[in-house]
Amino acid sequence: MRIGSRLSTHLALAPALLIALVAYCGAMGWTIWISFTNSRMLPSSVFVGLRQYSSLATNERWLTSVQNIAIFGLLFIAMALVLGFMLAALIDQRVRAESLLRSVFLYPFSMSFIVTGLAWRWLLDPTLGIEKVGHDLGLAWFRFDWLVRPERVIYTLVLAAVWHAAGLVMAIMLAGLRGVDPEIWKAVRVDGIPAWRAYLFIVVPLMRGSFATAVILLAVSVARLYDLSVAMTNGGPGIASEVPAKFVMDHLFERGNVGLATAAATTMLITVAAVLAPLMYWQYRQPARRPL
């Protein structure tokens, strides 16, 4: 009976495994192969070695997108972690209307990046948003035109993304805080340790699993950054807010350069794997620890 049940389980999972192998692994392998060809508008089988990668390394638009995603990723992950943890610590104080606050903070995450991007585009538009409100209040000197300033536009994407993701981080951190042994807090109060020191040196190290989970989810959002950039700035002004995913999509569908687009996509794949693999190994392959 056990053998038959196990066989039935394997047969039931076989279609899903086959689809995963063909749709994901197959497409991944095909993308990597195409990056070594001279494909333009249509895929080609003419092998050109590393020519596409060489072109990519000297492409100003690609280099700008890499710089932007590095700035965005570092600021976005750091700010989302800090803000999410602070919100979780606030709610963990058993405040009134806790359920309402959780819903309010989580609400932005329920919206797509397209909706978030459009909302923040209107909010930061110098002729419609915060700057206009300041001028209407008589503050003629007030300026908040980052959306149209090439040197600052990438930071507007960071603000919108942090607003979108902070609620998710808060939920992860709140679950971690609720798992801290109450005896630890009793010992902290008895010893007279300031709350900020208790959080920084005692609670945060105990929540390394929660932080690792949040970092992985945020890093995936960084790698997938496309719709927020398109909705808010469409890569502009000029190419000031260009990101790798938009570079790939534009060259794949608009510029008719499949070889260069797949080379960029392969580079992104290698980079994401190099960053996420150690984090996932650290989180899931550590020796099992007893729950707090």
N, C-alpha and C positions, 0 to 999 in steps of 0.2 A: 504494500500500500504506500509506504513511504517513497519507494522508488518511482512508482507511478505518479504520485503527487508532485514529486520533484520534477519529473519529466514534463508534466502538464504545466508547471510553473515556467520552466525554461521555454517551452513551446509558446506560451502566452507572451513571454517577454521578447521572443525572437524578432517579431516584426518591428518593435520599437528599436531594438538594437540594430537591426538592418537599416532602418531609416536614419538612425544617428550616424552610422558608418558612412552611408552614401551621401546624406545631405550635409553633414558637417565635415567629417574627415575627407570625403571625396572632394567636396568643394574647396576645402583648405589646400589639399594637394594640387588641385587644378590651378588655383590662384598662384601658388608658389611656382608652378611650372611656367605659367603664362608670363610671370615676371622676368623670366630668362629668355623671352622671345622678343621679336620686333613688332609685336601686335600694335596696331593703331586703332582704327574704328572697329575692326573685327578681329577676333583672336587669330593668331598665326602660329605655325609650328616651326618657324625659322629660328634656330637657337642663336642668341647673340651674347651669351655669357652674362657678365655683370654690367653690360652697357647701360641698362635702365637704372641700376643702382648708382652708377657713376653720374648719370644725368641728374638723378635725385639729389646727390650730395652737393651739386652746384646750383640747384634750383632755388632762387631767392624766395619764392612763395613757399616752398616746402620748409626751408630753414626758418622762415618767419613763423610758420605754423608750429614747428617743433619748439621754438622759443616760447610761443604763446601758451602751448599746452603745458610746458614745464612750469611757467609762472602760475597759470591757472590751477594746475594740480596741487602744487605745494600750498598755495594760499587757501584753496578750497578745502582740502583735507584738514589742514590745521585749524582753520576758522570753524568749520562744521563740527569738528571734534570738541573744541573749546566751548562753543555756544551750546551744542547738544548736551555736553556734560553739565554745564551750568544750569540749563533748564531742568535737567533730570534731578540735580541736587536740590533745586528750588521745590520741585513737585514732591520730592522725597520727604520734605518736612511735614507731610500730612496736612497740606494747606486746604482751605475750604474750596469747594468746587473743583476738586482735583480732576474729576472726569471731564469737566468742561474744558479745563486748561489743556489736558492731554489732547482733546479733540481739536482745539484751536491750533495748537502747535503742530499737530500732525496734518492739518488740513492742506497746507501747501503741497505736501508730498502726494496727495491724491490727484493733483492736477498734472497734466503732461507738461514737458518742457516747452512745447509750443505755446501753450496758454501762459505759462510762467514768463516766457520770453516776450510775448506780446504785451503782457501787463507791465513788465518792467520797462519795455521800450516806450510805452506811453508815459510811465512815471518819470523816466529820465529824459524825455524829450524836452529840450530847452524852451520850446514854444507851447508846450502843453502841461508839463509836469511840475516837479518840485521848484525848478528855477522860476517858472512863471508865477507860481504861488508866492514865492518870495518877492518878486517884483510887484505883484498886486498888493502885497502888504506894505509897500513903500520901501523895500530894501533894494534899492537900485544897484547897490554894489554886489549883491549876492549872485554867485555863479555856481552852477552845478551842471556843467555841460560836458561831462566825461564821455557821454555817448558819441559825441562828434569830435573828440580830441584823440588823434591816433596814439599818443603816448599813454593814454589813460583808459581807452575803451575796453581793454581786456579786464580791467578791474570791475567794470560794470557787470561782466559775465560772472565774475566771482561773487559779487553781491547777490545777484539773482539766484545763482546755484546754491549758495549757502542758505538763503531764505527757503529754498525748495527742500533741501536735504536735512536741515537742522532738526526737524521733527522726527525723522527716522532715527537719527543718532540719539536723540533724546529717549526714544522708546527703548533702544538697545541698552543705553546706559542706565535707564531706570530699572530695567530688569536686572542688570548687574548689581545696582545699589540695593535692591530689595533682597538680593541673595547674600548680602554681607551679614555675618553673624551679629545679632543684637548685643551680644556680650562684648564685642569690640567697642561699640559705642559707649557702653557702660564704663569700660576701662578708660576710654578717652575722657569721659566726663570726670571720673574719679581722679585721674592724673592731672586734670586741668589743662589738657593739650588744646591749643586753639583749633577751631574747626578747620581753617584753611590748611594747617599742618597735618591734621588727621586725614583730610582728603588727599593731600599731595603725597604724603609719605606712607600712608597705611592703606587707604581705600583704593587709590588708583593702581598700585601694584597688584592688589587682589583682583582687579577687574581687567587684567591683561587680555583675557579671552574676549571680553566685550569690545575692548579697543581694537583687537585684531579683526574681529568680525566687521566692525564699523569701517576700518581702514580698507578692507577688501571690497566692501560694497561701494565705498566712495571712489576707490581707485578704478573700479569697473565703470562708474559713471564718468570719470575723467576720460577713459579710453573711448567711451561711446559719445563724447560730446560732439554733437552735430546740430540737432534741432534747436537747441537754445541759441547757438551762434547764428543760425539762419534766421530765426524769428526776431532776434534783437538787433543784429547788425548786418546780417548777410555777408559777414567777413570784412566789413568796412569799418571806418573809412579806408578806401583803397583795399589793402590786404592787412590792415593793422590788427584785425581780430580773426584772421584766418586760423583754422585748426586742422589737424591732420585728416580727420574724417571728412571734412568739407573738401579738402584738397583731393581726396580719393574720389568722392562722388562727382565733383566737377570734371575731373579728367576722365572719369569712366563714362559719363553720360552727356556731357556738354562739349568737351574738348576733343573727344575721340582719340584718346591716348590710353588704350587699355593696358599696354605694357608698363607705362610709368605709374598708372593707378594701382596696378597689382603689386608693383615693387614697393610703393608706399604702404599698401595694405600689409604686405609681408613684413616690412620693417616694423609696423605697428604691432603685429602679432608677436614678433620676437621680443620686442620691448615689453609688452604686457606680460608675456610668459616669464621673462627674466625678473620682473618686479613682483608679480603675484605668486609665482611658484614658491619662493622662500617663505612668504607670509603664510600660505596655505599649509606648507609642510610644518612650519613652526606651530600653527594652531591645531592641526589635526593629528600630528604624529608624535606629540609629546606623551610621556607616560601619563596614564590616567591618574587624576587627582580626586580625592574625596570632595564632594560638594561642601561649600561653606555652610 
